Amino acid sequence: MRNRGPVGVVTRGTTGINRLRRSDRWAMHDPHITRALTHATDPLVVDLGYGAMPVTTLELAARLRRIRSDLRVVGLEIDPDRVVPGRDGVEFARGGFELAGLRPTLVRAFNVLRQYPEEAVEPAWAHLRSGLAPGGLLIDGTCDELGRRCAWVLLDEHGPRSLTLAWSPFHVERPSDVAERLPKALIHRNVPGEPIHTLLRAADRAWATSAPHAAFGPRIRWKAALELLRDQGFPVSPPRRRLRDCVLTVPWDAVAPADAPVVSELLAV
């Protein structure tokens, strides 16, 4: 069969040192990711679309190797001019949504699908998930140029599992400011009647109500806001460590577009 080459289109390639630090820190402590990497026979991580320079791939490798020192990391770029020689135990190659034929335990695709039309998200997710190793996971995320506002979806073989928002405690005025960096699947859904809009408005109210905690710093204030959200019935994941960032994680079913089937329904079919 003829090799069709990488699947996808060349994107802008904007990147920067430590731009993805918030998602890296989260991934190092997420129980689903740590479990998958710890138990993988071949602990392979693919960083898809690392951009004009490979710095964020190298940072990802250094951080995830704290989970498992024998981790293999491959950075893939669809633009052949961006493929660089390997360094620091990290390989680089040309590839797209087909993952260059690799079967990774974890794929990170940050600021990739944001540059595609919304209708391309589901097919891209399906393509990437089909290339995962058994029990593998996919992170599809977006962030601003300095990495101060970030959002990502965690997916497994069945589909999206959770949404995480993470932002700088010192450079973001309110939780809903992260809306401009929602993943492509949600970026156009922040309107009344949609679950993501409801969550962001509730987060803003909880943040405002927690203003008396501001004297102790924005991290303590956000911790109080998270407790308010949980008390109001929002399925917010509790922080598993001392927070450096403001982080909000909820199951995907809590924010899925109003016209989309929830994952639990799909699994029941």
SEBANU-856424 format. One record per residue (C-alpha): x, y, z. Coordinates in Angstrom, 2 decimals, always signed. Layout:
! SEBANU-856424
+---------+---------+---------+
!       x !       y !       z !
+---------+---------+---------+
!       X !       Y !       Z !
...
+---------+---------+---------+
***
This chain:
! SEBANU-856424
+---------+---------+---------+
!       x !       y !       z !
+---------+---------+---------+
!   +0.00 !   +0.00 !   +0.00 !
!   +1.28 !   +3.44 !   -0.88 !
!   +2.38 !   +5.60 !   +2.04 !
!   +0.11 !   +8.65 !   +2.07 !
!   +2.42 !  +10.62 !   +4.35 !
!   +1.52 !  +12.67 !   +7.42 !
!   -2.15 !  +13.49 !   +8.03 !
!   -2.96 !  +17.12 !   +8.80 !
!   -1.90 !  +20.60 !   +7.78 !
!   +1.03 !  +22.79 !   +8.75 !
!   +0.15 !  +25.17 !  +11.59 !
!   +1.81 !  +28.39 !  +12.72 !
!   +4.34 !  +26.70 !  +14.97 !
!   +4.33 !  +29.37 !  +17.69 !
!   +6.05 !  +28.10 !  +20.82 !
!   +8.21 !  +29.30 !  +23.70 !
!  +10.23 !  +28.25 !  +26.70 !
!   +8.03 !  +26.94 !  +29.53 !
!   +4.87 !  +27.81 !  +27.63 !
!   +3.26 !  +24.46 !  +28.54 !
!   +4.50 !  +24.28 !  +32.13 !
!   +1.00 !  +24.24 !  +33.64 !
!   -0.16 !  +21.23 !  +31.67 !
!   +3.17 !  +19.50 !  +32.34 !
!   +2.78 !  +20.00 !  +36.08 !
!   -0.76 !  +18.69 !  +35.94 !
!   +0.24 !  +15.65 !  +33.87 !
!   +2.97 !  +14.74 !  +36.36 !
!   +0.34 !  +14.33 !  +39.08 !
!   -2.77 !  +13.22 !  +37.21 !
!   -3.57 !   +9.68 !  +38.44 !
!   -4.77 !   +8.47 !  +35.03 !
!   -1.58 !   +9.56 !  +33.29 !
!   +0.78 !   +8.37 !  +36.00 !
!   -0.98 !   +5.01 !  +36.10 !
!   -0.85 !   +4.59 !  +32.33 !
!   +2.84 !   +5.44 !  +32.12 !
!   +3.80 !   +3.41 !  +35.16 !
!   +2.14 !   +0.23 !  +33.88 !
!   +2.96 !   +0.60 !  +30.18 !
!   +5.11 !   -2.11 !  +28.62 !
!   +6.54 !   +0.48 !  +26.26 !
!   +6.21 !   +3.90 !  +27.94 !
!   +6.14 !   +6.00 !  +24.78 !
!   +5.02 !   +9.63 !  +24.77 !
!   +4.42 !  +11.57 !  +21.56 !
!   +4.38 !  +15.36 !  +21.49 !
!   +2.44 !  +16.20 !  +18.34 !
!   +3.00 !  +19.55 !  +16.68 !
!   +5.78 !  +20.92 !  +18.88 !
!   +6.26 !  +23.92 !  +16.62 !
!   +9.13 !  +25.99 !  +15.34 !
!  +11.52 !  +24.75 !  +18.04 !
!  +11.41 !  +21.63 !  +20.22 !
!  +11.84 !  +23.23 !  +23.64 !
!   +8.43 !  +22.24 !  +25.04 !
!   +8.99 !  +18.61 !  +24.00 !
!  +12.29 !  +18.54 !  +25.85 !
!  +10.63 !  +20.08 !  +28.90 !
!   +7.84 !  +17.51 !  +28.78 !
!  +10.37 !  +14.67 !  +28.64 !
!  +12.32 !  +16.00 !  +31.61 !
!   +9.18 !  +16.37 !  +33.72 !
!   +7.51 !  +13.07 !  +32.85 !
!  +10.73 !  +11.15 !  +33.44 !
!  +10.21 !  +11.88 !  +37.11 !
!   +7.37 !   +9.37 !  +36.81 !
!   +9.41 !   +6.82 !  +34.90 !
!  +13.05 !   +7.28 !  +34.00 !
!  +12.96 !   +4.92 !  +30.99 !
!  +10.25 !   +6.96 !  +29.27 !
!  +10.64 !   +7.30 !  +25.49 !
!   +9.61 !  +10.64 !  +24.01 !
!   +9.16 !  +11.44 !  +20.33 !
!   +8.31 !  +14.88 !  +18.99 !
!   +6.37 !  +14.90 !  +15.72 !
!   +6.02 !  +17.80 !  +13.29 !
!   +4.18 !  +17.77 !  +10.00 !
!   +6.46 !  +20.49 !   +8.62 !
!   +9.71 !  +18.75 !   +7.56 !
!  +11.68 !  +21.97 !   +8.03 !
!  +10.93 !  +21.84 !  +11.77 !
!  +12.23 !  +18.31 !  +12.34 !
!  +15.49 !  +18.52 !  +14.27 !
!  +18.12 !  +15.97 !  +15.32 !
!  +17.44 !  +14.11 !  +18.54 !
!  +18.85 !  +15.40 !  +21.80 !
!  +18.68 !  +14.65 !  +25.52 !
!  +17.20 !  +11.24 !  +24.82 !
!  +14.31 !  +12.67 !  +22.79 !
!  +13.69 !  +11.76 !  +19.15 !
!  +12.14 !  +13.99 !  +16.51 !
!  +10.42 !  +12.93 !  +13.31 !
!   +7.89 !  +13.99 !  +10.72 !
!   +4.31 !  +13.03 !  +11.46 !
!   +0.72 !  +14.14 !  +11.87 !
!   -2.51 !  +12.66 !  +13.16 !
!   -1.38 !   +9.20 !  +12.03 !
!   +1.39 !   +9.51 !  +14.68 !
!   +4.01 !   +8.27 !  +12.20 !
!   +2.83 !   +4.72 !  +12.84 !
!   +3.78 !   +4.85 !  +16.52 !
!   +1.59 !   +3.42 !  +19.30 !
!   +2.13 !   +5.78 !  +22.23 !
!   +0.79 !   +5.52 !  +25.75 !
!   +0.36 !   +9.30 !  +25.85 !
!   -0.07 !  +11.89 !  +23.12 !
!   +0.06 !  +15.60 !  +23.76 !
!   -1.31 !  +17.87 !  +21.03 !
!   -1.18 !  +21.46 !  +22.25 !
!   -2.22 !  +24.44 !  +20.12 !
!   -2.77 !  +22.15 !  +17.14 !
!   -6.53 !  +21.70 !  +16.74 !
!   -7.12 !  +25.32 !  +17.70 !
!   -5.97 !  +26.17 !  +14.19 !
!   -8.47 !  +23.78 !  +12.57 !
!  -12.20 !  +24.32 !  +11.95 !
!  -14.53 !  +23.08 !  +14.68 !
!  -15.92 !  +20.30 !  +12.49 !
!  -12.42 !  +18.82 !  +12.20 !
!  -12.11 !  +18.15 !  +15.93 !
!  -14.08 !  +14.90 !  +16.21 !
!  -12.37 !  +13.24 !  +13.20 !
!   -8.96 !  +14.33 !  +14.50 !
!   -9.73 !  +12.98 !  +17.97 !
!  -10.86 !   +9.68 !  +16.46 !
!   -7.74 !   +9.43 !  +14.32 !
!   -5.43 !  +10.10 !  +17.26 !
!   -7.27 !   +7.78 !  +19.63 !
!   -7.08 !   +4.95 !  +17.10 !
!   -3.30 !   +5.21 !  +17.22 !
!   -2.97 !   +4.93 !  +20.98 !
!   -1.56 !   +1.89 !  +22.71 !
!   -4.07 !   -0.05 !  +24.84 !
!   -4.95 !   +2.12 !  +27.82 !
!   -3.41 !   +5.14 !  +26.12 !
!   -4.41 !   +8.76 !  +26.66 !
!   -4.55 !  +11.95 !  +24.63 !
!   -4.22 !  +15.56 !  +25.79 !
!   -5.71 !  +18.13 !  +23.41 !
!   -5.01 !  +21.61 !  +24.71 !
!   -4.68 !  +25.30 !  +24.05 !
!   -2.87 !  +28.14 !  +25.80 !
!   -1.91 !  +31.75 !  +25.31 !
!   +1.52 !  +32.84 !  +24.11 !
!   +3.02 !  +33.00 !  +27.62 !
!   +1.23 !  +29.97 !  +29.01 !
!   -0.71 !  +31.98 !  +31.58 !
!   -4.14 !  +30.80 !  +30.40 !
!   -4.48 !  +27.13 !  +29.50 !
!   -7.21 !  +24.59 !  +28.86 !
!   -7.09 !  +20.97 !  +27.79 !
!   -9.21 !  +17.88 !  +27.31 !
!   -8.04 !  +14.45 !  +28.44 !
!   -9.26 !  +11.63 !  +26.19 !
!   -9.00 !   +7.86 !  +26.27 !
!  -10.00 !   +5.19 !  +23.75 !
!  -13.70 !   +5.91 !  +24.34 !
!  -13.56 !   +9.69 !  +23.97 !
!  -13.12 !  +12.79 !  +26.12 !
!  -12.95 !  +12.17 !  +29.87 !
!  -12.28 !  +15.55 !  +31.49 !
!  -11.68 !  +19.23 !  +30.93 !
!   -9.03 !  +21.13 !  +32.85 !
!   -8.57 !  +24.89 !  +33.04 !
!   -5.34 !  +26.22 !  +34.53 !
!   -4.13 !  +29.77 !  +34.89 !
!   -1.59 !  +31.97 !  +36.59 !
!   -2.77 !  +33.04 !  +40.05 !
!   -1.17 !  +36.44 !  +39.50 !
!   -2.06 !  +37.34 !  +35.92 !
!   -5.73 !  +36.37 !  +35.49 !
!   -8.50 !  +38.49 !  +36.97 !
!  -11.30 !  +35.89 !  +37.00 !
!  -11.77 !  +32.24 !  +35.91 !
!  -13.85 !  +33.09 !  +32.84 !
!  -10.87 !  +34.98 !  +31.39 !
!   -9.57 !  +31.55 !  +30.38 !
!  -12.55 !  +31.18 !  +28.01 !
!  -10.56 !  +32.73 !  +25.17 !
!   -8.26 !  +29.68 !  +25.30 !
!  -10.85 !  +26.93 !  +25.50 !
!  -10.11 !  +23.91 !  +23.29 !
!  -11.61 !  +24.04 !  +19.82 !
!  -14.41 !  +21.67 !  +20.83 !
!  -15.69 !  +24.29 !  +23.31 !
!  -14.39 !  +27.66 !  +22.13 !
!  -17.66 !  +28.53 !  +20.37 !
!  -19.85 !  +27.06 !  +23.12 !
!  -19.34 !  +29.68 !  +25.80 !
!  -22.85 !  +31.07 !  +25.36 !
!  -25.96 !  +30.94 !  +27.56 !
!  -27.53 !  +27.50 !  +27.58 !
!  -24.26 !  +25.64 !  +27.19 !
!  -22.73 !  +23.76 !  +30.16 !
!  -19.30 !  +25.39 !  +29.79 !
!  -20.90 !  +28.82 !  +30.05 !
!  -22.75 !  +27.75 !  +33.20 !
!  -19.54 !  +26.44 !  +34.76 !
!  -17.52 !  +29.57 !  +33.99 !
!  -20.21 !  +31.88 !  +35.34 !
!  -20.43 !  +29.80 !  +38.52 !
!  -16.63 !  +29.85 !  +38.87 !
!  -16.65 !  +33.64 !  +38.57 !
!  -19.30 !  +33.90 !  +41.28 !
!  -17.40 !  +31.54 !  +43.57 !
!  -14.22 !  +33.55 !  +42.98 !
!  -16.01 !  +36.79 !  +43.84 !
!  -17.61 !  +35.27 !  +46.95 !
!  -14.18 !  +34.09 !  +48.10 !
!  -12.78 !  +37.63 !  +48.02 !
!  -12.30 !  +37.71 !  +51.84 !
!   -9.59 !  +35.06 !  +51.36 !
!   -7.61 !  +37.36 !  +49.05 !
!   -5.50 !  +38.55 !  +51.96 !
!   -3.94 !  +35.08 !  +52.05 !
!   -3.10 !  +35.09 !  +48.35 !
!   -4.87 !  +34.04 !  +45.13 !
!   -4.11 !  +30.35 !  +45.58 !
!   -5.88 !  +30.19 !  +48.95 !
!   -8.72 !  +32.23 !  +47.51 !
!   -9.09 !  +29.80 !  +44.60 !
!   -9.06 !  +26.83 !  +46.96 !
!  -11.99 !  +28.41 !  +48.80 !
!  -13.74 !  +29.02 !  +45.47 !
!  -13.34 !  +25.34 !  +44.55 !
!  -14.97 !  +24.33 !  +47.81 !
!  -17.90 !  +26.62 !  +47.03 !
!  -18.29 !  +25.07 !  +43.59 !
!  -18.34 !  +21.58 !  +45.09 !
!  -20.90 !  +22.67 !  +47.66 !
!  -23.07 !  +23.91 !  +44.78 !
!  -23.00 !  +20.49 !  +43.15 !
!  -20.38 !  +21.01 !  +40.47 !
!  -18.29 !  +17.82 !  +40.02 !
!  -14.98 !  +19.55 !  +40.61 !
!  -11.96 !  +17.32 !  +41.10 !
!  -10.21 !  +18.14 !  +44.40 !
!   -6.56 !  +19.23 !  +44.16 !
!   -4.20 !  +16.33 !  +44.82 !
!   -1.24 !  +18.48 !  +45.78 !
!   -0.31 !  +21.96 !  +46.87 !
!   -1.34 !  +24.27 !  +44.05 !
!   +1.11 !  +26.45 !  +42.14 !
!   -1.55 !  +27.23 !  +39.56 !
!   -5.26 !  +27.86 !  +39.75 !
!   -6.69 !  +24.61 !  +38.36 !
!  -10.27 !  +23.57 !  +37.64 !
!  -10.92 !  +20.00 !  +36.45 !
!  -14.37 !  +18.56 !  +35.76 !
!  -15.65 !  +15.44 !  +33.98 !
!  -16.29 !  +16.00 !  +30.28 !
!  -19.97 !  +15.16 !  +30.75 !
!  -20.26 !  +18.32 !  +32.87 !
!  -19.18 !  +20.60 !  +30.01 !
!  -19.90 !  +18.65 !  +26.82 !
!  -21.80 !  +20.67 !  +24.19 !
!  -25.52 !  +20.60 !  +24.83 !
!  -26.21 !  +18.79 !  +21.55 !
!  -23.53 !  +16.12 !  +22.03 !
!  -24.09 !  +12.65 !  +23.57 !
!  -22.35 !  +12.23 !  +26.90 !
!  -19.57 !   +9.69 !  +27.23 !
!  -21.46 !   +7.60 !  +29.79 !
!  -24.26 !   +7.13 !  +27.25 !
!  -21.81 !   +6.07 !  +24.57 !
!  -20.26 !   +3.48 !  +26.87 !
!  -23.69 !   +2.05 !  +27.65 !
!  -24.51 !   +1.37 !  +23.99 !
+---------+---------+---------+
***
